[in-house]
Amino acid sequence: MPTVRRKLIALFGTGALLGAAALQFLTSAPTAAASVTLVTSSVTASNGQVVTATNHLVQDTPAIAAAKQKFIERALSGQDPATKHLVGSDGSIRHEYLVVWAGDGNALDNSTATLPETPLDLDTKGVPDWVRDNSAAPDFLAVIDVTRGSPTYGHVVNTVTTGPFVGNEPHHMQYMWHKGDRIYTGSLFTDMTYVFDVTKLPLIEITGVNLPTDTPCGSVPDAYVTLKDGTAYGTYMGGANLPGPCSYTNGEVRVSNGFGGSPGSLVRVGPQGQTLSEVPAALTRPEGPCNSYPELPTPTCANPHGIQAREDLNRLITADYAEPRNIILDPVTAPDPYIFRDTVRIWDITNRNNAKVISVSHMPDGPRNPRDPMHNEPRGVMEVGVTHQPKHKGAFASSSCGGVIYYTPDITAKQPVWREVWDVTASTLHHAPQYRGDGGCSGASWVQVSLDDNYLFHIVIGAGPGSPLPRSTEDKQVYVLDIRKLLKAGTDTTCSIDNYDEVVRGGAEPDCPTLSDTFRVEDNSSGGPHWGAMDNFALGSDGLYHETTNVKRIAFANSFVARTTVDGNHDLCLLNFSKGKLSLDRSFVDEYEGTPCVKFDRTSWPHGAFGDAKPHAMVFAVPDEYVR
């Protein structure tokens, strides 16, 4: 048997040699702390380009190996009842991981606002040093051990670099991972979707890639939701690759103003990265005050960002955020407020390859009267969250610039009724009574309903560009609402934030959500937390992980898009969640700093000394052999 094959089997078992992607090589390279084993997989894209994913699996140092052995012995002997189910009879530790889609810090992080202040320091070829030094580093998936009690809890155990494309600006993936799912990840700047197989974690293989030419009618991929058949829907927030008419896979035609513009599309992607369908997000009729630059003959707010699905109801819901290129190209000059969209779309997905928009709802204005119309409550609807239990049909939407939560009790209704049910001002005042803002441009983002439908989690970046507020940590937070009374009301809900007292105290109606807890994020950078993930797994007495509706922790990362001048400190943290309360997991510490949260601003990674990185999205995942 060849040496390389023997090494692979010793490390990962015979299953590591199977799969659609071809494993190309394995070698070891020393680092300052541990050796790293390389395993590369590859796929051929639709244009013949070979795209690779290279694992940099960290091998145990003698100290870590000894700690693991002691951990295993204590678990098997019954000395540590809290961890006895983590170790199998064969002595294997049954790990759970956090898979994080991260971008290398590079020249593209310089916005148009900061370029004039950036030192040139030209080299002999006239190339600025920040371009020369930071333009070729790879983006990557970081695999972090999140197994409570594990000797490597909080350690980065693998980084999976993608190539040959760099500067992808890794953005979102799906919101949750389920056994059998591929992981779908989007790249804002390169207009690509990467697809990965994580069944053999911490090893990851690439199984597909979707190129810009595979989605001619949409660009700037944002987020994904996976279906039970292994495929995924992705929101492509920007317009067609080229301005003018574009024909979708269902034969419909819309006129676009080009890449990064409007309208966006909904793409169904297969597990090998293939486009199964690309359908229009825009209606054929004007959709209201929806400005675009350049203007379109038929105004549309169709720039889908957040996405959620209820397959049991044959419904999909997306939130329109903004015409993306105008936010990135000129983040300093306050854009037209109507560039920030106020619409939510509900789709019929009975025919999975021909999803149809069945309603476009403009979120209602609220009682605040901000100085800047861009900060009005409905501006920039970024994210949506659906209920999960069959008895409920409701959904929530979060406006990023507006800083409020909307709710509709029935996404199957022909004309869904949306009401404002919470203003971020109220949760901010809970932990910062001195707060004098009005929630405007708070950067409200990730919003998800707990899997038992009892709570709503919400993340807030903090005041962004154009905000009248001084930059501070007052409104940077993760908070949770108790929504049980709201959902119990069914379609008879009366909750509505319609006066300023309700803005600062919460809704007065008896079915309104109530603040369960808020966690203030200490981040003194230009941004704060943007994205999160719920841990949907629990270890059973059988030593296997099972999906659970009892969410006991969530992850979040302090990172946005640096080029917009809004970015966090690049920490990735875990919050414990129990009886409606949030607390920082202080045992989840950086392996080098020894302080809570994993620091993505560091000198070196398993794949090399490439410096700071930006963690954007993440999911909890478990190797197939350890999850039922």
Stockholm file with secondary structure:
# STOCKHOLM 1.0

chainA/1-628         MPTVRRKLIALFGTGALLGAAALQFLTSAPTAAASVTLVTSSVTASNGQVVTATNHLVQDTPAIAAAKQKFIERALSGQDPATKHLVGSDGSIRHEYLVVWAGDGNALDNSTATLPETPLDLDTKGVPDWVRDNSAAPDFLAVIDVTRGSPTYGHVVNTVTTGPFVGNEPHHMQYMWHKGDRIYTGSLFTDMTYVFDVTKLPLIEITGVNLPTDTPCGSVPDAYVTLKDGTAYGTYMGGANLPGPCSYTNGEVRVSNGFGGSPGSLVRVGPQGQTLSEVPAALTRPEGPCNSYPELPTPTCANPHGIQAREDLNRLITADYAEPRNIILDPVTAPDPYIFRDTVRIWDITNRNNAKVISVSHMPDGPRNPRDPMHNEPRGVMEVGVTHQPKHKGAFASSSCGGVIYYTPDITAKQPVWREVWDVTASTLHHAPQYRGDGGCSGASWVQVSLDDNYLFHIVIGAGPGSPLPRSTEDKQVYVLDIRKLLKAGTDTTCSIDNYDEVVRGGAEPDCPTLSDTFRVEDNSSGGPHWGAMDNFALGSDGLYHETTNVKRIAFANSFVARTTVDGNHDLCLLNFSKGKLSLDRSFVDEYEGTPCVKFDRTSWPHGAFGDAKPHAMVFAVPDEYVR
#=GR chainA/1-628 SS CCHHHHHHHHHHCGGGGCSSSEEEEEEEEECSSSEEEEEEEEEECTTSCEEEEEEEEECCCHHHHHHHHHHHHHHHHTSCGGGGGGBCTTSCBCCCEEEEEEEECCGGGCCTTTGGGSCCCBCTTSCBHHHHHHSSCCCEEEEEECCTTCTTTTCEEEEEEEESCCCCCEEEEBSCCCTTCCEEEEETTTTEEEEEECTTTTCCEEEEEECGGGCTTCEEEEEEEECTTSCEEEEEEEBCSSSEEEECTTSCEEEECCBTSSCCEEEEECTTSCEEEEEECSCSSCCSSCCCSSCCSSCCCCCEEEEEEEGGGTEEEEEECBCHHHHHHCSSSCCCGGGBCCEEEEEECSSTTSCEEEEEEECCCCSCCCSSGGGSTTSCEEEEEECCSTTCBCEEEEETTTCEEEEESBTTSSSCCCEEEEEHHHHHHHHCTTCCCCSTTCCEEEEEECTTSSEEEEEECCCCTTCSSCSCSTTCEEEEEECHHHHHTGGGCCCCCCSHHHHHHCCCSTTSCEEEEEEECCCCSSCCCCEEEECCEEECTTSSEEECSCCCEEEEECCCBGGGTBCCCCEEEEEEEETTEEEECTTSBCTTTCSBBEESCCSCBTTBSCCCEEEEEEEEECCGGGBC
#=GC SS_cons         CCHHHHHHHHHHCGGGGCSSSEEEEEEEEECSSSEEEEEEEEEECTTSCEEEEEEEEECCCHHHHHHHHHHHHHHHHTSCGGGGGGBCTTSCBCCCEEEEEEEECCGGGCCTTTGGGSCCCBCTTSCBHHHHHHSSCCCEEEEEECCTTCTTTTCEEEEEEEESCCCCCEEEEBSCCCTTCCEEEEETTTTEEEEEECTTTTCCEEEEEECGGGCTTCEEEEEEEECTTSCEEEEEEEBCSSSEEEECTTSCEEEECCBTSSCCEEEEECTTSCEEEEEECSCSSCCSSCCCSSCCSSCCCCCEEEEEEEGGGTEEEEEECBCHHHHHHCSSSCCCGGGBCCEEEEEECSSTTSCEEEEEEECCCCSCCCSSGGGSTTSCEEEEEECCSTTCBCEEEEETTTCEEEEESBTTSSSCCCEEEEEHHHHHHHHCTTCCCCSTTCCEEEEEECTTSSEEEEEECCCCTTCSSCSCSTTCEEEEEECHHHHHTGGGCCCCCCSHHHHHHCCCSTTSCEEEEEEECCCCSSCCCCEEEECCEEECTTSSEEECSCCCEEEEECCCBGGGTBCCCCEEEEEEEETTEEEECTTSBCTTTCSBBEESCCSCBTTBSCCCEEEEEEEEECCGGGBC
//
